């Protein structure tokens, strides 16, 4: 089982055309987090694409390329690349370049994204939301598997036997599908034999076993080897020395973030009692001591049998040293404990 961290790079907006001190500081924080994750021997570092003033990452591959120059082993992936509003040719070229810079450590996580600002920004119609993703995923997979591509779609100019360059160091760039709970997307990932990431950001994790079962069933019906499927679970995480400290420190930033998003989307406000419920052993928030978080991940592994876990980090107004301490506890205490618990037993000697 692999372990990694992901973040959207949320920040306090600078609200000016230049001299973006807050953005500069946040990018430096992200590089520091990637370096620490590599030193802790975590497996993956992920950045999500957004086009809002309160998030600094609009091009994950650019910051990941910077992180590649100060790390040795950790793999880099988007979380997610908003493929519906992107050009698959440029997505591939950017990540192939990242792969060359990082000595073969690049991956792509393709999804629809949790916000819609990129659609009007890049001139796409939200009414084509689903059709855009399906078409562009087809093109991206085609490019990944072939040096020269001939392709025709409805929303992008056709390609007639063009070479797409550069090519990556890896034979192919791993392309993951990211979903929040859409059954059709899960079935598509299974049918195409693609790795799947499920973001559990609300609701009981046990409910998501319906999706993981659907994923494996779709792969089996398409005659793929189910035992080789890669499944990642993504959840918010914050660890402190004690459970009480973790919840007290995280509630403020989590509550503000969720209520801000909720206000935009018409959700009811979240209160502390609801937050505490989400932190319970069978809830989706991994907030507490290292032991509590490890126990929760072991419980979830028995539900999903996932091959990867991504801890989504929210910075908020917490000091960077607390964020780094949380990552350190995750790498030094949680990941080893979970690996030891889910490791298959060694074969008995005859």
C-alpha positions in Angstrom: 0.0 0.0 0.0 1.3 3.4 -1.0 0.9 6.6 1.0 1.0 10.2 -0.1 -0.2 13.7 0.6 -2.2 16.1 -1.6 -3.3 19.7 -1.4 -5.0 22.4 -3.4 -2.6 25.0 -2.2 -5.2 27.3 -0.6 -4.0 30.8 0.3 -5.1 34.3 1.3 -5.6 36.1 -2.0 -3.1 38.9 -2.8 -5.8 40.8 -4.9 -3.2 42.7 -6.9 -1.7 42.4 -10.3 1.9 41.8 -9.2 4.1 41.6 -6.0 2.1 38.5 -5.0 3.8 37.9 -1.7 1.1 35.5 -0.4 1.2 33.4 -3.6 5.0 33.3 -3.5 5.1 32.2 0.2 2.4 29.5 -0.5 4.4 28.0 -3.4 7.5 27.9 -1.2 5.5 26.1 1.5 4.4 23.5 -1.1 7.9 22.9 -2.2 8.9 22.4 1.5 6.1 19.9 2.0 7.1 17.9 -1.1 10.7 17.8 0.1 9.7 16.6 3.6 7.3 14.0 2.1 10.2 12.6 0.1 12.6 12.6 3.1 9.9 10.6 5.0 9.8 8.1 2.2 6.2 8.8 1.3 5.2 7.5 -2.1 3.2 10.3 -3.7 2.9 14.1 -3.7 -0.2 15.5 -5.4 -1.4 19.0 -6.3 -4.9 20.0 -7.5 -5.7 22.4 -10.4 -7.9 25.4 -9.6 -8.5 28.8 -11.1 -9.6 30.9 -8.1 -8.0 33.6 -6.1 -8.0 31.5 -3.0 -5.9 28.6 -4.5 -2.4 29.1 -5.8 -2.1 26.0 -8.0 -3.5 26.6 -11.5 -0.8 24.4 -13.2 0.1 21.5 -11.0 2.8 20.2 -13.3 4.8 23.5 -13.0 5.1 23.3 -9.2 5.6 19.6 -9.3 8.5 20.1 -11.7 10.1 22.5 -9.2 9.6 19.8 -6.5 11.2 17.2 -8.7 14.5 19.1 -8.6 14.7 18.9 -4.8 13.5 15.4 -4.3 14.8 11.9 -5.2 12.1 9.2 -5.0 8.6 10.5 -4.5 6.2 10.3 -7.4 4.2 13.4 -8.6 0.6 13.5 -9.7 -2.2 16.0 -10.2 -5.2 15.9 -8.0 -6.8 16.6 -10.3 -6.1 17.8 -13.8 -9.5 19.3 -14.9 -9.4 17.4 -18.2 -12.8 18.6 -19.5 -11.5 22.2 -19.9 -7.9 21.3 -20.8 -6.3 20.4 -24.1 -5.2 16.7 -23.8 -2.2 17.4 -26.1 -0.8 20.1 -23.8 -1.7 18.0 -20.7 0.4 15.1 -22.1 3.3 17.3 -23.2 3.4 19.1 -19.8 3.4 15.8 -17.8 5.8 14.1 -20.2 8.2 17.0 -19.6 7.7 16.6 -15.8 8.5 12.9 -16.3 11.8 13.8 -18.0 12.7 16.3 -15.3 11.8 13.9 -12.5 13.5 10.8 -14.0 10.2 9.0 -14.6 8.1 10.0 -11.5 5.1 11.7 -13.2 1.5 10.6 -13.1 -1.8 12.2 -14.2 -5.0 12.2 -12.3 -7.8 13.2 -14.6 -11.2 14.4 -13.3 -14.0 16.9 -13.8 -12.9 19.0 -10.9 -14.9 20.2 -7.9 -15.2 23.8 -9.2 -16.4 25.1 -12.6 -14.4 28.3 -13.1 -12.1 26.7 -15.7 -15.0 26.2 -18.1 -15.9 29.9 -18.9 -12.2 30.8 -18.4 -11.1 28.5 -21.3 -14.3 29.0 -23.4 -16.2 25.8 -22.7 -19.9 25.2 -22.2 -20.9 23.6 -18.9 -23.7 22.0 -20.8 -21.0 19.8 -22.4 -19.6 18.8 -19.0 -19.8 15.0 -19.4 -19.2 14.8 -23.1 -16.1 16.9 -22.9 -14.5 14.6 -20.3 -15.3 11.4 -22.2 -13.9 12.8 -25.5 -10.8 14.3 -24.0 -10.0 11.2 -21.9 -10.1 9.2 -25.1 -7.6 11.5 -26.8 -5.3 11.6 -23.8 -5.2 7.8 -23.6 -4.6 7.6 -27.4 -1.6 10.1 -27.1 -0.2 8.2 -24.1 -0.2 4.9 -26.0 1.1 6.2 -29.4 3.8 8.5 -30.6 1.8 9.5 -33.7 -2.0 10.1 -33.3 -4.9 10.2 -35.7 -8.1 11.2 -33.9 -11.4 12.9 -34.4 -13.9 14.4 -31.9 -16.7 16.9 -31.6 -15.2 19.5 -29.3 -11.6 19.7 -30.6 -9.9 20.0 -33.9 -9.0 16.6 -35.4 -5.5 15.2 -35.4 -4.2 13.5 -38.6 -1.1 11.4 -38.0 0.7 14.0 -35.9 3.5 13.1 -33.5 3.1 14.4 -30.0 6.3 15.3 -28.2 8.2 15.0 -26.0 7.7 11.4 -25.0 8.1 10.4 -21.3 10.9 8.4 -19.8 8.4 5.9 -18.6 6.9 3.5 -21.2 3.6 5.3 -20.5 2.5 7.9 -17.9 0.1 6.3 -15.4 -3.3 8.0 -15.9 -5.8 7.8 -13.0 -9.5 8.6 -13.0 -10.7 10.7 -10.0 -14.3 10.6 -8.9 -16.3 12.0 -6.0 -19.2 9.5 -6.3 -20.4 9.2 -9.9 -21.2 5.6 -10.7 -20.8 6.1 -14.5 -17.2 7.4 -14.0 -16.4 4.4 -11.8 -17.7 2.0 -14.4 -15.7 3.8 -17.1 -12.5 3.4 -15.1 -13.0 -0.3 -14.5 -14.0 -1.0 -18.1 -10.8 0.9 -19.4 -8.6 -0.9 -16.8 -7.5 2.5 -15.4 -6.4 3.2 -11.8 -9.2 4.9 -9.8 -9.1 7.5 -7.0 -12.2 8.1 -4.9 -12.4 11.3 -2.8 -14.4 10.7 0.4 -15.1 14.2 1.6 -18.4 13.6 3.3 -20.7 10.7 4.2 -19.8 7.4 5.8 -16.8 5.6 4.1 -18.7 2.3 4.2 -21.2 3.8 1.7 -18.4 4.1 -0.9 -17.9 0.3 -1.0 -20.8 0.3 -3.5 -18.5 2.3 -5.8 -15.4 0.1 -5.3 -17.5 -3.0 -5.8 -18.9 -1.4 -9.0 -15.3 -0.6 -10.2 -14.1 -4.2 -9.8 -17.3 -5.6 -11.3 -16.9 -3.4 -14.4 -13.2 -4.4 -14.8 -14.2 -8.1 -14.5 -16.9 -7.8 -17.1 -14.4 -6.2 -19.4 -12.1 -9.2 -18.8 -9.4 -7.3 -17.0 -7.3 -8.8 -14.2 -9.1 -7.5 -11.1 -6.2 -8.5 -8.8 -4.0 -5.9 -10.6 -6.4 -2.9 -10.3 -5.1 0.1 -8.5 -7.4 1.9 -6.1 -6.7 5.1 -4.2 -8.8 6.6 -1.4 -8.4 10.4 -0.7 -9.5 12.1 2.5 -8.8 15.1 4.6 -6.2 14.6 7.3 -4.7 16.5 10.2 -2.6 14.9 13.0 -1.4 16.4 16.2 0.2 15.0 19.3 -3.2 14.4 20.9 -6.7 13.9 19.6 -8.0 17.0 21.4 -5.3 19.2 20.0 -5.9 17.9 16.4 -9.6 18.6 16.5 -9.3 22.0 18.2 -6.8 23.2 15.6 -8.4 21.7 12.6 -12.0 22.6 13.3 -11.5 26.3 12.7 -9.9 26.0 9.2 -12.1 23.1 8.1 -15.3 24.8 9.3 -14.5 28.0 7.5 -13.5 26.3 4.3 -16.6 24.1 4.2 -19.0 26.9 5.1 -17.4 29.2 2.4 -17.9 26.5 -0.2 -21.3 25.7 1.2 -22.4 29.3 0.9 -21.4 29.2 -2.8 -23.4 26.0 -3.4 -26.4 26.6 -1.1 -25.5 24.0 1.6 -26.6 24.4 5.2 -23.8 25.7 7.5 -21.6 23.1 9.3 -21.3 23.3 13.1 -18.8 21.8 15.5 -21.1 18.9 16.4 -21.3 17.8 12.8 -17.5 18.1 12.6 -17.0 15.9 15.6 -19.3 13.3 14.1 -17.2 13.2 10.9 -14.1 12.6 13.1 -15.6 9.5 14.7 -13.9 6.1 14.0 -16.3 5.4 11.1 -16.4 8.9 9.7 -14.5 10.4 6.7 -12.3 12.9 8.5 -8.8 11.6 9.6 -8.3 14.1 12.4 -6.7 13.0 15.7 -3.6 11.4 17.1 -1.3 9.2 15.0 -2.8 6.0 16.5 -6.4 7.1 15.9 -5.6 7.9 12.3 -3.7 4.7 11.7 -6.6 2.6 13.3 -9.0 4.4 11.0 -7.0 3.7 7.9 -6.7 0.0 8.8 -10.5 -0.1 9.2 -10.9 1.5 5.8 -8.4 -0.8 4.2 -10.6 -3.7 5.3 -13.5 -2.0 3.5 -11.8 -1.1 0.3 -8.5 -3.1 0.0 -7.1 0.1 -1.6 -3.5 0.1 -2.9 -2.9 3.8 -2.2 -4.0 6.5 0.3 -3.7 10.2 -0.3 -4.0 12.5 2.7 -5.5 15.8 1.7 -3.9 18.7 3.6 -5.7 21.9 4.4 -3.3 24.7 5.5 -5.7 27.5 6.4 -4.2 29.9 8.9 -2.2 27.2 10.8 1.5 27.9 11.1 3.6 26.0 8.6 5.4 24.2 11.4 2.1 22.5 12.5 1.4 21.4 8.9 4.9 19.9 8.7 4.5 18.2 12.0 1.3 16.6 10.9 3.0 15.4 7.7 5.9 14.1 9.8 3.5 12.1 12.1 1.8 10.7 9.0 5.1 9.6 7.5 6.9 8.4 10.6 4.0 6.8 12.6 0.8 6.3 10.6 2.1 4.9 7.3 4.4 2.3 9.0 1.7 1.2 11.3 -0.8 0.7 8.6 1.7 -1.0 6.3 2.5 -3.5 9.1 -1.2 -4.2 9.8 -2.2 -4.8 6.1 0.9 -6.6 5.0 0.0 -10.1 3.7 1.4 -12.8 6.0 4.7 -14.4 4.9 4.3 -17.9 3.5 4.9 -20.7 6.0 7.9 -22.8 5.6 7.3 -26.5 5.0 
